[in-house]
Amino acid sequence: MANCIKCGKALADQSNFCSNCGFPVGDIQVFRSCPECGNALSTVDKFCSQCGVPVRVIKSGTLQNQPKEQSKVTLTHIPKTVLVHGGQFVMGSGTSNSLITLTSFNMGEVPVTQKQYAYVMGQNPSKLKGENRPVESVNWCEAIIYCNMLSIMSGLTPCYTIGNHTDLSGFEATSPVWKRIECNFTANGFRLPTEAEWEFAARGGINPGTYQFAGSDNINEVAWYGENSAITTHDVATKLSNSLRLYDMCGNVAEWCWDYFANELPNGEQTNPHGPTMGNMHVKRGGSWLDDPQQCTLFFRSGSAPHGKSSSLGFRICRSEIGLTI
């Protein structure tokens, strides 16, 4: 007996829709979303099940004739970054006691794409193929290895070391040696963002909005998520950006951060926090093509084991802005 890919409920034999959440399953394919509310639509829908708007039935096999979303950025083999000026913010849904101060840094304008990952690593591990889609099925350790290799290719100082090693590709992801990894935040190479950097950038930096999602309160404007993604990733930067011109901070794929995961954010004022010193999981942020809206908000937090992989989990690169302060 199969389970619904969205909510996990057991499905009756030959089901076309989940009896719990209504999501299309089985042989019914999801090709697009409702233009009014963003609800997932199957090939046989005549009306949106959520808002009732009439929709056009799509014949099986005509997906290739549907208009392709156009990326709003020019994608190269090396990820482009956006300068995020340092500042202060209250992280999460905490109080003024959790005031965070960050120095300036650079954030990747989009998640690392499959083409960008393959250019450095020589392979594309993604399950949902497309060269301009986010790379996924990459564990935390592989994201770290990519950052160091990209730094070396670019003539920059790698941020990550284990002992005297900067080439970390020989260490198995399950090895306890990864507990000894160190990050030099003063190096000029590429790295993963800290959780605080990720949230600050997603909010819009020093000129944040009051949005639930990165750039809007309307999730359909800025994110590919469970109800509009057609059960797959999409090319990056086909939705709107936030005020910093960062795309896909919410939805498409969730993103690895540097920090170990803790259930609660620490209280007290902090400057450039890097998370707990030890842990068994690392933070992932932003939600994905598979998730509900609440998992794609700016504040939803979760964690995965460093060797964990998923077709809904990728990453975005970051660089310290050496010499710049708030």
C-alpha positions in Angstrom: 0.0 0.0 0.0 1.4 3.4 -1.0 1.4 6.6 1.0 0.6 10.1 -0.1 3.7 12.0 -1.0 2.4 15.2 0.6 0.8 14.2 3.9 1.9 10.5 4.3 -1.6 9.0 4.7 -2.0 5.4 3.5 -3.8 5.3 0.1 -6.4 2.9 -1.0 -5.6 0.8 -4.0 -6.0 2.6 -7.4 -6.5 6.0 -5.6 -6.3 9.1 -7.8 -6.5 11.5 -4.9 -5.5 11.4 -1.2 -8.6 11.1 1.0 -6.9 13.2 3.7 -5.4 16.2 1.8 -6.8 15.8 -1.7 -3.4 15.7 -3.4 -3.3 13.9 -6.8 -1.6 10.5 -6.6 -1.2 7.3 -8.7 -1.4 7.8 -12.4 -3.0 11.3 -12.2 -0.2 13.8 -13.0 0.1 17.3 -11.7 1.2 19.7 -14.5 0.4 23.1 -13.2 -1.2 25.2 -10.4 -4.3 27.2 -10.2 -3.7 30.8 -11.5 -5.9 32.2 -8.8 -4.8 30.5 -5.5 -1.8 28.3 -6.5 -3.5 25.0 -5.6 -2.0 21.9 -7.3 -4.0 20.8 -10.4 -4.1 17.5 -12.1 -4.5 16.7 -15.8 -8.2 16.0 -15.3 -9.2 18.9 -13.1 -12.0 21.1 -14.6 -12.3 23.3 -11.4 -9.8 24.1 -8.7 -10.6 22.0 -5.6 -9.6 24.9 -3.3 -11.1 28.1 -4.8 -13.5 26.7 -7.5 -12.0 28.7 -10.4 -12.6 26.9 -13.7 -9.4 25.5 -15.3 -8.5 23.9 -18.6 -8.1 20.1 -18.7 -4.6 19.2 -20.0 -4.3 16.1 -22.1 -1.7 13.5 -21.0 1.6 14.0 -22.8 1.2 17.7 -23.5 3.5 18.9 -20.7 6.2 19.8 -23.1 3.8 22.3 -24.8 3.3 24.2 -21.6 5.2 27.6 -21.3 8.6 27.3 -19.6 9.3 29.6 -16.7 12.0 32.1 -17.5 14.8 32.7 -15.1 15.2 36.3 -14.0 19.0 36.1 -13.7 21.9 35.1 -15.9 23.4 31.8 -14.6 27.0 31.0 -15.0 29.2 28.1 -13.9 30.3 30.1 -10.8 27.5 31.2 -8.4 27.0 35.0 -8.2 26.7 36.6 -4.9 24.8 39.6 -3.5 26.4 41.9 -0.8 24.4 41.9 2.4 25.3 44.9 4.5 25.7 44.1 8.2 23.2 45.2 10.8 21.1 44.1 13.7 17.8 42.1 13.9 15.8 40.1 16.3 16.1 36.5 15.2 13.1 34.2 14.9 10.0 35.0 16.9 12.0 35.9 20.0 12.2 39.1 22.0 14.7 42.0 22.0 16.8 39.8 24.3 17.8 37.8 21.2 19.3 40.8 19.3 21.7 39.6 16.7 24.5 41.8 15.2 26.1 40.6 11.9 29.0 42.0 9.9 28.6 42.3 6.1 28.7 39.1 4.0 27.9 38.0 0.5 25.1 35.5 -0.2 24.5 33.5 -3.3 21.7 35.0 -5.4 20.2 31.6 -6.0 20.7 28.1 -4.6 23.6 26.2 -6.2 22.3 24.8 -9.5 23.0 21.4 -10.9 25.2 22.9 -13.7 27.2 24.8 -11.1 27.6 21.7 -8.9 28.6 19.5 -11.7 31.2 22.0 -13.0 33.1 21.8 -9.7 32.4 18.2 -8.6 32.2 16.4 -12.0 28.8 14.8 -11.2 25.2 15.7 -10.7 23.6 13.6 -7.9 20.1 15.2 -8.3 17.0 13.1 -8.6 15.0 15.8 -10.3 17.2 16.7 -13.3 17.5 20.1 -14.9 20.8 22.0 -15.2 19.3 25.3 -13.9 17.3 23.6 -11.2 18.8 23.5 -7.7 21.2 20.7 -7.0 19.7 18.3 -4.4 20.4 14.9 -2.9 23.6 16.5 -1.5 24.4 16.0 2.1 26.0 18.6 4.4 29.4 17.1 4.0 29.2 17.3 0.2 28.1 20.9 0.4 31.2 21.7 2.5 33.4 19.8 0.0 31.9 21.8 -2.8 32.6 25.1 -1.1 36.3 24.3 -0.5 36.8 23.0 -4.1 35.1 26.1 -5.5 37.4 28.3 -3.4 40.5 26.5 -4.7 39.3 26.7 -8.3 38.7 30.4 -7.8 42.1 31.1 -6.3 40.6 31.8 -2.8 41.5 30.6 0.6 39.3 27.6 1.7 37.2 28.2 4.8 37.0 24.6 6.0 39.7 22.4 7.5 39.9 19.1 9.3 43.3 19.1 10.9 45.6 20.2 8.2 43.3 19.1 5.4 41.4 21.3 3.0 40.6 18.6 0.5 37.9 16.8 2.5 36.6 14.6 -0.3 38.3 11.5 1.1 36.4 11.6 4.3 33.2 9.5 4.5 30.1 11.5 5.5 29.4 9.1 8.4 33.0 9.4 9.8 33.3 10.9 13.2 36.2 13.0 11.8 33.6 15.5 10.6 33.1 16.5 14.3 36.6 18.1 14.1 35.8 20.4 11.2 36.6 24.1 11.7 35.5 27.1 9.7 37.7 30.1 9.3 35.2 32.9 8.9 38.0 35.4 8.1 39.0 33.5 5.0 37.9 34.9 1.6 36.6 31.5 0.2 33.1 30.1 -0.1 31.2 28.6 2.7 27.7 27.8 3.9 25.8 30.7 5.6 25.2 30.5 9.3 21.6 30.2 10.3 21.6 33.9 11.5 23.0 35.0 8.1 20.4 33.0 6.2 17.5 34.5 8.2 18.9 38.0 8.0 19.3 37.8 4.2 16.0 36.1 3.7 14.2 38.9 5.6 15.9 41.5 3.4 18.9 42.6 5.5 18.9 46.1 6.9 15.7 47.0 5.1 13.4 44.1 6.0 9.8 43.8 5.3 7.3 42.2 7.6 6.6 39.3 5.4 6.0 35.6 6.2 8.1 34.6 3.2 11.2 36.0 1.5 9.8 39.0 -0.3 6.1 38.6 0.0 3.1 37.4 2.1 1.8 35.7 -1.0 3.8 32.4 -1.1 2.8 31.8 -4.8 4.8 35.0 -5.8 8.1 33.9 -4.3 8.2 30.1 -3.7 7.7 26.7 -5.3 6.0 24.6 -2.6 3.8 21.6 -2.2 0.7 23.1 -3.7 2.1 24.8 -6.8 5.3 22.8 -7.6 3.7 19.9 -9.6 5.8 17.6 -7.3 9.2 18.7 -8.6 11.9 21.4 -8.4 11.9 24.2 -10.9 14.6 26.4 -12.5 16.0 28.9 -10.0 14.9 32.5 -10.1 11.6 32.0 -11.9 9.7 33.4 -8.9 10.1 36.9 -7.5 13.1 37.8 -5.4 13.2 39.5 -2.0 14.4 43.1 -1.6 18.0 42.0 -1.8 17.4 40.3 -5.1 17.8 36.9 -3.6 15.7 34.2 -5.2 14.2 31.0 -3.9 15.1 31.7 -0.3 11.7 30.0 0.4 10.6 26.9 -1.4 12.1 25.0 -4.3 14.7 23.2 -2.1 15.4 23.7 1.6 19.0 24.9 2.3 21.8 23.6 4.5 23.3 26.0 7.0 26.6 25.7 8.8 25.2 25.5 12.4 24.4 22.5 14.4 20.7 22.3 15.1 19.2 23.0 18.5 15.5 23.0 19.3 15.6 26.5 20.6 17.5 29.6 19.6 19.7 31.0 22.3 18.6 34.1 24.3 20.8 37.1 24.8 22.6 39.5 22.5 25.1 37.9 20.1 27.5 39.1 17.4 28.1 36.8 14.4 26.7 33.7 16.1 27.8 30.3 14.6 25.4 28.1 16.5 26.1 25.3 19.1 29.6 23.9 19.3 28.4 20.3 19.1 25.4 18.4 17.8 24.1 15.5 15.7 22.2 17.5 13.1 22.7 20.6 11.0 20.2 23.3 10.3 18.2 23.5 7.2 16.0 26.5 6.3 13.5 27.7 3.8 11.2 24.8 3.0 10.9 23.1 -0.4 8.8 22.0 -3.3 7.3 19.2 -1.1 6.4 21.3 1.9 3.3 23.1 3.2 3.4 27.0 3.5 4.2 27.0 7.2 7.4 25.1 6.5 8.4 27.7 3.9 8.2 30.7 6.2 11.2 32.8 7.2 11.1 31.4 10.7 10.6 27.6 10.3 13.6 25.7 11.5 14.5 22.0 11.2 17.6 19.8 11.1 19.0 16.8 9.4 22.0 14.5 10.0 25.1 15.6 8.1 25.1 12.5 5.9 21.3 12.9 5.1 20.2 13.4 1.6 16.8 14.4 0.0 15.5 15.5 -3.3 14.0 18.4 -1.4 17.3 19.6 0.2 20.1 21.7 -1.4 22.3 24.6 -0.4 23.4 28.2 -1.2 26.9 29.6 -0.9 28.1 32.5 1.2 31.3 34.5 1.5 32.6 36.7 4.3 33.1 40.4 3.3 36.6 40.8 4.6 37.3 44.3 5.9 33.7 45.5 5.9 31.8 46.1 9.1 28.3 47.2 9.9 
